[in-house]
């Protein structure tokens, strides 16, 4: 008997260009199968694309390196046959009587012919649809099965105009496929248009009855005390007999470790006619005060495991499926005060601060590990929403799994963009894709694939465009809300108190989350579809706080710069790309940055906007080399994005309901709009966002110079105080003030006091401002915010001479090691002293939020390793001894812009070689310490086999890597 359940087919694949294989699919899977990776066959990347396979075999240059993408032939020039590929593998499965085997393709691009042991099947067109083939009668009697798949590119790959453009010539919009592949203003064209088996391939073994697409829905009553779980599933009887079934649903929650508590266990009996598909709805399950799922920053992401099993009389267990599920209710409506769309989760308003997401990798080398890093990075920035842009993907279940784990709400768009579907230049495809039924089939299948994830917050028809009328009407009807989830503005509640007999909500296609027709409609941008999102370039930081910066309540796209660190430039470009932009002085006094051709190719956004915004790097001094430019760019990145989010938050609920930054990362080595680069190194903008978006925050309004306290939580903040200190470049503290006995209401931004410095006598031209919000009772820090500022009309050029100061540091570290995973605690102290400043807050003992977790990469693997556990309580972790490193220096002052990095310790290191270990999770980075101050930083990462890591520290006053662990 074959083992029940799913087996992934993700290794052992071969690939070959179809024009180089002179056999048909029947021959390949019977008499002439390829035996090894010898020409024309090569090792294949599955899941992945044709380009990913060619790159793995060194048959193309890396398209993300320098100008190499121009060396790869585009499908418009080669023809579709050039990127039509065979993929080949084998698997073992031998069934017994009444067993069935499905061959599953979770997605391919764009169509395919499948051959199994000489039998031919067709995978119809469409990039976003699942294919499940019952191949039980095609299996070889000895259990050795041969599989070949011929994958064809999209029907309309289009051409790339010389000037590039948004979506090339827009031909890709005729297909139901990702549109970014023809290139955008942030992306070069993908030469194969993402042709390939780009998502999971598996086989699954069942008995005579199969479970298909269960739908889980929770309803809430009595202020979330009474909760019901509704479940409907499709069942298919593949046998020629009536199946007498026992259906069991079990709900469990994990306790410490791997111990599970069974919350509910229910079994129902039913009969299924032969060869029939039926829909079955379980009696609802009652829960009293279950643990709710909350978005990041609002509470814990409590998840339950819901398992459904079908047993067939005379056979036994026939099929089983399991889902992580979170009890939560999402409501959304247009706020009458701001005109912006407002979201509520479990009855609590949530101020949206998040980002736009394209996809993880432009060659679709998608993996669970990469997704975990991507999503955790967003949670670490304190974001609470990600928008899956309509020109990209319907994101994969693994993406949503980690959004469930880390509490990121998801806005999922379907595959419509204004550029490719009727609003681009030139106007094209005004009626959207050619096959509307195919579009709707893919949309409905996507809904079934993703609907059980608590993180999924809303469906949107398209980016800056609405779908064609018939598609839009169908989606509105298919995704209409169940009455329980409709928000009644009159009383602010749903239909929880009605006695009407309603259709079970799990019988809807979705019914639990709203459908919006387009990204600039119905509470987003101006709500009417006009191009009122943006802007997308550098801004004066103080402008974000001004009343006239943005007119509407919810901005779905506002973007800016994103230069990575110098090491990433060197790792992704030849030396010609290491040349920094030319700073060209214009007659009007503004600077125009002229980038080198490689930066221009990688879509560099300058740090100036002549006639509107003066260059933001120049005030620190014209950079003299790549390291200098990238370091100063990080200063600007931090200031720019912190100001963006603080500016929006300063108008929370009075003017705005939310903002999404365009964008958080790049699916290739782009040079704009990112908080971490394609190699997974964070920019300083990452930590500017992390500071600004914390749930409770202290900030300086850069337009009014009023200190504001922000409380996005549902509880009043009382018995708190604010310490304000100003520090000059000589380490003196010319301004000190404590504002005591403060309280901050929930869901509010409160002005506290005007910042009097630098209105005092003899202010310093450049100075540092440190704000600390803390509990009066024990001096624990709730929020800490550090600014560097200059006088009006001035600049930061004095920081150049400040670089020469040698500020002594003491770094104490201890590493906890488990296998290849390191978790290092760093305590960094500025040991220089200012005798005139004594504060009980110097230790920076931060209060732990109730929903906080530690920063270990392995600490949130729910569904795989159990509940989140503090690593220091685990006996299985080894510990190194405490290490202490002290840097030389006798000056007193601020240790400015310190940042850690982790490298592989290698004796044979070549000059210019990138030794960084990535990704690394830091609890903070790009931080500064005033005299006497201490900061604890947690660093978590995995090391490759045989590699010894070393942790280094650099900073504005520290020009070489100091090895600190």
JONORHU-V287047 format. One record per residue. SS is DSSP state (H for helix, E for strand, L for the rest). OMEGA is omega as a letter, one per 40 degrees, with the letter a starting at -180 (999 if undefined). NEAR is the number of other C-alpha atoms within 8 Angstrom. Layout:
BEGIN
<<SS OMEGA NEAR> <SS OMEGA NEAR>>
END
This chain:
BEGIN
<<L i 5> <L i 9> <L i 5> <L i 8> <E a 9> <E i 8> <E i 7> <E i 8> <L a 9> <L i 10> <L i 5> <L i 8> <L i 13> <E i 13> <E i 13> <E i 12> <E a 12> <H a 11> <H a 7> <H i 7> <L a 8> <L i 5> <L i 7> <L a 6> <H i 12> <H i 11> <H a 11> <H a 13> <L i 15> <L a 10> <L a 6> <L i 8> <L i 9> <L a 7> <L a 4> <L a 7> <L i 10> <L a 6> <L e 5> <L a 9> <L a 11> <E i 12> <E a 12> <L i 11> <L i 11> <L e 13> <L i 13> <L a 15> <L i 16> <H i 12> <H i 11> <H i 12> <H i 13> <H i 10> <H i 11> <H a 10> <L i 9> <L i 7> <L i 7> <L i 10> <L i 11> <L a 8> <L a 11> <L a 10> <L i 11> <L i 11> <L a 10> <H a 11> <H i 12> <H i 7> <H a 7> <L a 10> <L i 8> <L a 9> <H i 13> <H a 10> <H a 6> <H a 9> <L a 8> <H a 10> <H a 9> <H i 11> <H i 13> <L a 13> <E i 14> <E i 12> <E a 13> <E i 11> <E i 10> <E i 10> <E a 9> <E i 7> <L a 9> <L a 12> <L i 11> <L a 7> <L i 4> <L i 8> <L i 12> <E i 12> <E i 12> <E i 12> <E a 12> <E i 12> <E a 13> <L i 10> <L i 13> <L i 17> <E f 17> <L i 15> <E a 14> <E i 13> <E a 11> <E i 13> <E i 14> <E i 13> <L i 13> <L i 11> <E a 8> <E i 10> <E a 7> <E i 7> <E a 9> <L a 6> <L i 9> <L a 15> <L a 13> <L i 13> <L i 12> <L i 9> <E i 9> <E a 8> <E i 7> <E a 9> <L a 10> <H a 10> <H a 5> <H a 8> <L a 13> <L a 9> <L a 6> <L i 5> <L i 10> <E a 12> <E a 12> <E a 13> <E i 13> <E a 14> <E i 12> <E a 12> <E i 17> <E i 15> <L i 16> <L a 13> <L a 6> <L a 9> <L i 12> <L i 11> <L a 9> <L i 11> <L i 8> <L a 4> <L a 4> <L i 9> <L a 10> <L a 13> <L i 14> <L i 15> <L i 11> <L a 15> <H a 14> <H i 15> <H i 15> <H i 12> <L i 13> <L a 13> <L i 13> <L a 11> <L a 13> <H a 12> <H i 12> <H i 19> <L a 16> <E i 13> <L i 8> <L a 10> <E i 11> <L a 12> <L i 12> <L a 12> <L i 11> <L a 11> <L i 12> <L i 16> <L i 17> <E i 14> <L a 15> <L i 15> <L a 12> <L i 13> <E a 14> <E i 12> <E i 12> <E a 12> <E i 13> <E i 13> <L a 12> <L a 13> <E a 15> <E i 13> <E a 13> <E i 8> <E i 8> <E i 9> <E a 13> <E a 11> <E i 11> <E i 11> <E a 10> <E a 12> <E i 10> <L i 6> <L i 6> <L i 9> <L i 10> <E a 12> <E i 14> <E i 11> <E i 12> <E a 17> <E i 13> <E i 13> <E i 12> <E i 12> <E i 12> <E i 12> <E a 15> <L a 10> <L i 11> <L a 6> <L i 7> <L i 10> <E i 14> <E a 10> <E i 12> <E i 12> <E a 12> <E i 12> <E a 12> <E i 13> <E a 12> <E i 12> <E a 11> <E i 12> <L a 10> <L a 8> <L a 8> <L i 9> <L a 7> <E i 8> <E i 8> <E i 9> <E a 8> <E i 9> <E a 9> <E i 7> <E i 8> <E i 8> <E i 8> <E i 8> <E i 8> <E i 12> <L i 9> <L i 11> <L a 10> <L i 9> <E a 9> <E i 8> <E a 8> <E i 8> <E i 10> <L i 8> <L a 6> <L i 8> <E a 8> <E i 8> <E i 9> <E i 7> <L i 8> <L i 8> <L a 6> <E i 12> <E a 13> <L i 13> <L i 15> <L i 15> <L a 10> <L a 9> <L a 10> <L i 12> <E a 14> <L a 10> <L i 11> <E i 11> <E i 12> <E a 12> <E i 12> <E a 11> <E i 12> <E i 15> <E a 12> <E a 14> <L a 9> <L i 4> <L a 9> <E a 7> <E a 10> <E i 14> <E i 14> <E i 11> <E a 8> <E a 8> <E i 8> <E a 10> <E i 12> <L i 13> <E i 12> <L i 11> <L i 13> <E i 13> <E a 13> <E i 10> <E i 9> <E a 10> <L a 11> <L a 6> <L a 7> <L a 12> <L i 10> <L i 16> <E a 15> <E i 13> <E i 12> <E i 12> <E a 13> <L i 10> <L a 8> <E i 7> <E i 9> <E i 9> <L a 11> <E i 12> <E a 12> <E a 12> <E i 14> <E a 14> <E i 11> <L i 12> <L a 11> <L a 11> <L a 11> <L i 10> <L i 10> <L i 12> <L a 12> <L i 11> <L i 7> <H a 8> <H i 6> <H i 9> <H a 13> <H i 10> <H a 9> <H a 9> <H i 13> <H i 10> <H a 9> <H i 10> <H i 13> <H i 9> <L a 12> <L i 13> <L i 16> <L i 14> <E i 13> <E i 14> <E i 13> <E a 16> <L a 12> <L i 13> <L a 12> <L a 12> <L i 11> <L a 11> <L a 9> <L i 6> <H i 8> <H i 9> <H a 12> <H i 13> <H a 9> <H i 12> <H i 13> <H a 13> <H a 10> <H i 13> <L i 14> <L i 16> <E a 12> <E i 13> <E a 13> <E i 15> <E i 15> <L a 11> <L i 15> <L i 17> <E i 13> <L a 13> <L a 12> <L a 19> <L i 18> <L a 13> <L a 12> <L i 11> <L e 6> <L i 6> <L a 11> <L i 12> <L a 13> <L i 9> <L i 9> <L a 14> <L a 12> <L a 7> <L a 9> <H i 9> <H i 6> <H i 10> <H a 12> <H i 11> <H i 9> <H i 12> <H a 10> <H i 9> <H i 11> <H i 11> <H a 10> <H a 11> <H a 9> <H a 10> <L a 9> <L a 10> <L i 12> <L a 11> <L a 12> <E a 12> <E a 12> <E i 11> <E i 12> <E a 13> <L a 18> <L i 17> <E i 15> <L i 11> <L i 16> <L i 12> <L i 13> <L a 9> <H a 6> <H i 6> <H a 11> <H i 12> <H i 8> <H i 9> <H i 11> <H a 10> <H a 7> <H a 8> <L i 12> <L a 10> <L i 12> <L a 10> <H a 8> <H a 9> <H i 14> <L a 10> <L a 10> <E a 8> <L a 6> <L a 4> <L i 5> <L a 7> <E i 8> <L a 10> <L a 9> <L a 8> <L i 5> <L i 5> <L a 4> <L i 4> <L a 4> <L i 5> <L i 5> <L a 7> <H i 11> <H i 14> <H i 9> <L i 8> <L i 10> <L i 14> <L a 13> <L a 11> <L a 13> <L i 13> <E i 12> <E a 11> <L i 13> <L a 15> <L i 15> <L a 19> <E i 13> <L i 11> <L i 15> <L a 15> <L a 19> <L i 12> <L a 10> <E i 8> <L i 13> <L a 8> <L a 7> <L i 8> <L a 10> <L e 9> <L a 8> <L a 8> <L a 11> <L i 12> <L i 9> <L a 9> <H a 10> <H a 11> <H a 9> <H a 13> <H a 16> <L a 9> <L a 6> <L a 5> <L i 8> <L a 5> <L a 6> <L a 13> <L a 16> <E i 13> <E a 13> <E a 13> <E i 13> <E a 14> <E a 12> <L a 13> <L i 14> <L i 13> <L i 13> <L i 14> <L a 12> <H a 10> <H i 7> <H i 11> <H a 11> <H a 13> <H a 8> <H a 10> <L i 12> <L a 8> <H i 7> <H i 8> <H i 14> <H i 10> <L a 9> <L a 10> <L i 8> <E i 8> <E a 9> <E a 8> <E a 8> <L a 8> <L a 5> <L i 5> <L i 6> <L i 12> <E i 13> <E i 13> <E i 11> <E a 8> <L i 11> <L a 11> <H a 7> <H i 12> <H i 11> <H i 9> <H a 9> <L i 12> <L a 12> <L i 12> <L a 10> <L i 9> <L i 11> <L i 12> <E a 13> <L a 10> <L i 7> <L a 5> <E i 12> <L a 11> <L a 13> <L i 9> <L a 12> <H i 8> <H i 10> <H a 12> <L i 9> <L a 8> <L a 9> <L i 6> <L a 8> <H a 11> <H a 8> <H a 9> <H a 12> <H i 12> <H i 10> <H i 11> <H i 10> <H i 14> <H a 9> <H i 10> <H a 15> <H a 14> <H a 11> <H a 14> <H i 11> <H a 13> <H i 14> <H a 11> <H i 12> <H i 14> <H i 13> <H a 13> <H i 10> <H i 11> <L a 11> <E i 13> <L i 10> <L a 7> <L a 10> <E i 15> <L i 15> <E i 15> <E i 15> <E a 17> <E i 12> <E e 12> <L a 14> <L a 12> <E i 12> <L i 17> <L i 11> <L a 9> <L i 12> <L a 13> <L i 14> <L i 13> <L i 13> <L i 14> <L i 12> <E a 13> <L a 15> <L i 12> <L i 9> <L i 8> <L a 13> <E i 10> <L i 16> <H i 13> <H i 16> <H a 12> <H i 13> <H i 14> <H a 14> <H i 12> <H a 11> <H a 12> <L i 13> <L a 9> <L i 11> <E a 11> <E i 15> <E a 14> <E i 12> <E i 8> <L a 14> <L i 10> <L a 8> <L a 6> <L i 9> <E i 12> <E a 13> <E i 14> <E a 13> <E i 16> <E i 15> <L a 11> <L a 11> <L a 7> <L i 6> <L i 10> <E a 10> <E i 8> <E i 10> <E i 13> <E i 13> <E i 11> <E i 12> <E i 12> <E i 12> <E a 13> <E i 15> <L a 13> <L i 10> <L i 7> <L i 12> <L a 9> <L a 11> <L a 8> <E i 9> <E i 9> <E i 7> <E i 8> <E a 8> <E i 8> <E a 9> <E i 9> <E a 9> <E a 13> <L i 9> <L i 11> <L a 10> <E i 11> <E a 13> <E i 8> <E a 8> <E a 8> <E i 7> <E i 8> <L a 8> <L i 6> <L e 8> <L i 9> <L i 6> <L a 7> <L i 5> <L i 4> <L i 8> <L a 9> <L i 8> <E a 14> <E i 12> <E i 11> <E i 12> <E i 12> <E i 13> <E i 13> <E a 14> <E i 12> <E a 12> <L a 11> <L a 5> <L i 5> <L i 10> <L a 12> <E i 14> <E i 12> <E i 11> <E a 11> <E a 10> <E i 9> <E i 7> <E a 8> <E i 9> <E i 11> <L i 10> <L a 4> <L a 4> <L i 7> <L a 11> <L a 12> <L i 9> <H i 9> <H i 9> <H i 10> <H i 8> <H i 9> <L a 10> <L a 7> <L i 10> <L a 11> <E a 16> <L i 13> <E i 13> <E a 12> <E i 12> <E a 11> <E i 13> <E a 12> <E i 12> <E a 12> <E i 12> <E a 9> <L a 4> <L a 9> <E i 10> <E i 13> <E a 12> <E i 11> <E i 11> <E i 12> <E a 11> <E a 12> <E i 12> <E a 16> <L i 11> <L a 13> <L i 7> <L a 10> <L a 5> <L a 5> <L i 6> <L a 5> <L i 5> <L a 6> <L a 9> <L a 8> <L i 8> <L i 11> <L a 8> <E i 8> <L a 7> <L i 5> <L a 5> <L a 6> <L a 9> <L i 6> <L i 6> <L a 6> <L i 11> <L i 12> <L a 8> <L a 5> <L a 12> <L a 10> <L a 11> <L a 9> <L a 7> <L a 5> <L i 8> <L a 12> <L i 13> <L i 9> <L i 7> <L a 8> <H a 8> <H i 7> <H a 6> <L a 7> <L a 6> <L i 5> <L i 10> <E a 8> <E i 8> <L i 8> <L i 6> <L i 8> <E i 8> <E i 9> <E i 8> <E i 8> <L a 8> <L i 8> <L i 9> <L a 8> <E i 9> <L i 11> <L a 14> <L i 13> <E a 14> <E i 10> <E i 9> <E i 13> <E i 10> <E i 10> <E a 8> <E a 12> <E i 11> <E i 11> <L a 9> <L i 5> <L a 4> <L a 4> <L i 7> <L a 5> <L i 4> <L a 5> <L i 7> <L a 7> <L a 8> <E i 8> <L a 11> <L e 9> <L i 10> <E i 11> <E i 12> <E i 10> <L i 9> <L i 8> <L a 11> <L a 10> <E a 9> <E a 10> <E i 13> <L a 11> <L i 14> <L a 12> <L a 12> <E i 12> <E i 10> <E a 9> <E i 12> <E a 13> <E a 15> <E a 14> <E i 14> <E a 9> <L i 11> <L i 6> <L i 5> <L a 4> <L i 8> <L a 7> <E i 10> <E a 11> <E a 11> <E a 13> <E i 13> <E i 13> <E a 11> <L i 10> <L a 13> <E a 11> <E i 7> <E i 5> <E i 8> <E i 9> <E a 8> <L i 11> <L 999 7>>
END
